[in-house]
């Protein structure tokens, strides 16, 4: 079941790099704040996993689009 509190990232392709990074940073900060007061359990594990995914998404956003090359 999707997290009803998670951000909607359906418009990610329309954002500039700085806008995407800003939104990712805001969501990461929010989740880290919530994580600080959570007890161990399934919900905490879900938040930790989402933080990992958001961290990778941030790294990818900063790196920019990948250039695909055709084999010659």
C-alpha positions as CSV (number, residue, x, y, z in Angstrom):
1,X,0.0,0.0,0.0
2,X,1.5,3.4,-1.0
3,X,2.3,5.8,1.8
4,X,-0.4,8.5,1.9
5,X,2.2,10.9,3.5
6,X,4.7,10.4,0.7
7,X,5.3,13.2,-1.9
8,X,3.8,12.9,-5.3
9,X,6.8,12.7,-7.7
10,X,4.7,12.3,-10.9
11,X,6.0,15.7,-12.2
12,X,9.7,14.9,-11.5
13,X,10.6,15.1,-15.2
14,X,9.2,18.6,-15.3
15,X,11.4,20.0,-12.5
16,X,14.8,21.6,-12.8
17,X,17.7,19.9,-11.1
18,X,17.6,22.5,-8.3
19,X,13.9,22.1,-7.8
20,X,14.1,18.3,-7.7
21,X,17.0,18.4,-5.2
22,X,15.2,21.0,-3.1
23,X,12.0,18.8,-2.9
24,X,14.1,15.7,-2.2
25,X,16.0,17.5,0.6
26,X,12.8,18.7,2.1
27,X,11.3,15.2,2.2
28,X,14.5,13.7,3.5
29,X,14.6,16.3,6.3
30,X,11.0,15.6,7.2
31,X,11.5,11.9,7.3
32,X,14.7,12.2,9.4
33,X,12.7,14.3,11.9
34,X,9.9,11.7,12.1
35,X,12.5,8.9,12.3
36,X,14.0,10.5,15.4
37,X,10.8,10.0,17.4
38,X,9.8,6.6,16.0
39,X,10.0,3.4,17.9
40,X,11.6,0.3,16.4
41,X,9.2,-1.6,14.1
42,X,7.7,-2.0,10.7
43,X,6.9,1.7,10.2
44,X,10.4,2.7,11.2
45,X,11.9,0.2,8.7
46,X,9.6,1.6,6.0
47,X,10.8,5.1,6.7
48,X,14.5,4.0,6.7
49,X,13.9,2.3,3.3
50,X,12.2,5.4,1.9
51,X,15.2,7.5,3.1
52,X,17.6,5.2,1.2
53,X,15.5,5.5,-2.0
54,X,15.3,9.3,-1.7
55,X,19.0,9.5,-1.1
56,X,19.6,7.6,-4.3
57,X,17.1,9.7,-6.2
58,X,18.9,12.8,-4.9
59,X,22.2,11.5,-6.2
60,X,20.7,10.7,-9.6
61,X,19.1,14.2,-9.8
62,X,22.4,15.9,-9.0
63,X,24.3,13.7,-11.6
64,X,21.8,14.7,-14.3
65,X,20.5,12.6,-17.1
66,X,22.5,9.7,-18.3
67,X,23.6,9.8,-21.9
68,X,23.0,6.5,-23.6
69,X,25.3,5.5,-26.4
70,X,24.6,3.1,-29.1
71,X,27.2,0.4,-29.7
72,X,29.2,1.1,-32.8
